[in-house]
Each structure stands twice: as C-alpha cells, then as structure tokens.
C-alpha cells in the first residue's frame, strides 16, 4: 500500500451471528436487505466484543461502536478495521487501551512519566554507521543499562526509544549514515532486544518505539530542504519491518514519525498518518499496539486539527512536543475535548546551544510536569543520553557502549530525579 492509495485490511470474522451480539447493550439496530448484515450500535462501557466485527470508535463521553457481522457461512473482508479498545485482541492480552482522553494501562489510570532514550547510535555521538555496520550485543546492553538506570534508579515507567537513521546528507557527521530501511539486520535485532528488556521489569514499563531521524522517512520541503515530518512510502516500509519485531509485546506502543511542521494542507497531511496507522494494523498479528501520531504543525506541538478530525482507530493517541507555556492550548484544551494526549518531549529551554537551567527555569518545567500529572497525561522528558544532545539529563559524554557506566545527572537531570 502506497501513500495516496487506500488498501483493505484482512480481518478474522465470525461465522455465527449470535456470537457477535452477545453481551452488548444495544442502542440501535438495522438490517441491510441486500447483504443480510445486522448493524448494531453498542456502548463500550459494558461490552466485551469478540474480534470478528468491524469496529468504529466515535468520540464523546460515552463512545459507541458500530459492529458489523457477516451472514452465516459468508466470506467477509473488513476495510481499515481497528481492534477493540477493551478486552482481548485475538488471543493476546491487551495491556494498553484508550478510553476517551485517557491512555489506560490494564484498564486503569496509571501516571506514565519517563524519558527519551536513544538507540545504539546515542544521538549520533557514538557511531557513524554504514550499511554493513554490525550492532553487537554489548552495544545493545549499554542501551538497556541506561534504561535500567532510568527505570530502577530514577523511577521512570515510560521510555520513548528514539530510532535514528540518515539525518542530513549535507552534514559530515551523518552524511554516510544509511536510512533506517538500510540498516544492518543486527540493528533491528538490537531494537527488538531493547523492546523485550522493557517488558522484563517487575513493574509495568511502557516503551514507545519512535522514529526520530530519517531523511528518507519524512517529506522534505523543496523550499529550504528542511524535514517536514510527514510520513511517506519509506515510512511505510520502515514500519512494515518494525511492527512484526514487537509481536506479543503488549507493553510497546509506536510513534509514527517526528515533529511535523509547515505541512501545507492539514487534511492531506492527516491522511498520510492514517495510511501508516492502517499499514501497521496490516502487519499486526493478534495484539494491537497503541499508535501515537503527532500534532500537524509547530514541530508536532499543535493538536487542534486532531480534536475535530481524529483518526478512526480506537488505539490512536495524539502526541505534542515542548508545550512550554502553552499547556492550556496544546494539552489541557485538547484533553478536555476528549482527545487522548501524550507529551513526547518536554524540558528546559535551549538558547544558542546553551541550556537555560537556572533555578527559575527548572522550576517552570517542573510546574508544567505537575500540571501534566494533574491530568494524568503521559510524558517523556528530554533526554537520557549523551551530554551534547541538549538539554540532556546527564553530563556523561564518553563510554558509549559501556554497560557499567555510572551516570551523573546534569542540573536538569537532578531536578527531574528529585521530582520523580
């Protein structure tokens, strides 16, 4: 399936009509004379839908589902069908679900607070990879060591894992990098291992696998050569590779692409995200992952379009970055209107490559974190990694692949660790 085209999503459908309607609180029903299909509208609050039905989630305080079941012994093909937001998903336990404006963990509200964490490239300071660059288990162990420190010592339970490919071919430090589609297979093994590790703790830790940098995986404006953060066919190819790696990992969610801006027509831009969501659903077997799509302008900050035009999938959340002093506009406002919001990046300001980390500035950031927690909005702060990727939570620069490194917090890191 390519951008600009629509495709069908094959689905397992029931053969017995009674199975589909059992246990539903029916609001309305009608029968199509031409197909014999029974259409039901049912509340989600007290229904445990089996995975045989076409499902559409409508926004509102009491969301409804439109459930379409085939006649007995028919062959049925559903188009763009998401998994139920509650209950089992084709035999896999669904840990994450979305209910109105809330991302739920095992059906309950759990404050997700955490950090952005780099892949083995560590923000580009540990390697300038080529297509034949082999990622070793020791390199992966260094990343999981960082995760251990963030989770076990700092108290994080939400990790945004940042995948990085070719960033800018005009820059010497990244010009030789392959894009994510061309990485050595061991890179993907590393990413999968990190995903498994996040599920190994004796507490719930949610991992969001996100594309951070990739020159080919987001459209570039012809005017200035800057990435616009919009998905394209390369984005589809990357997610077709990534999605099967996390089969059965119910603690993993996906972040489509990074920081759209200057996107032009918002409806067209939104349709690109919708196509990627459907492509991911095609790759999934059983478990359905929560998918995060970002705001369509202001480098992912603005969620206003999604408030009135959400994607028709019950497991999509909407991600904003660096809301700053605009918590009311970029987080609280959409959240109060029923949009499930997460904050993928937040931290102190940076001016001329210098972190503004005086006491007043750090207190302002912590105040914003308190506001997010008052709403139970998940957030990941920037960033747990190399000190030169500012504003970093650490002052460490060396020991890129040392799995025994002792990390020293920066002023920003110390403030966050105290808050956690």
Secondary structure, DSSP 4 states (H G I P E B T S, - for coil): --TT----------S-HHHHHTT--EEEEEE-TTT-PEEEEEESTT----TTSB--B--STT-EEEEEEPPTT-----SSPPPPSSS-BTTB---EEEETTEEEETTB----EEEEEE-TTGGGTS----TTPPPPHHHHHHHHHHHHIIIIIS---EEEEEEE----TTSTTTTTPPPGGGS-HHHHHHHHHHHHHHT-SSS--EEEEEEEE-GGGS-B-TTT--B-----HHHHHHHHHHGGGGTT-TTEEEE--S---S-S-HHHHHHHHHHHHHHHHHH--S----EEEE-SBTTTTB-HHHHHS--S-TTEEEEEE--TT-HIIIIIHHHHTT--EEEEE----EETTEE--SHHHHHHHHHHHHHHHHHT-EEEEEEES-TTSSS-SB---S-TT-TTPPP-B-HHHHHHHHH-
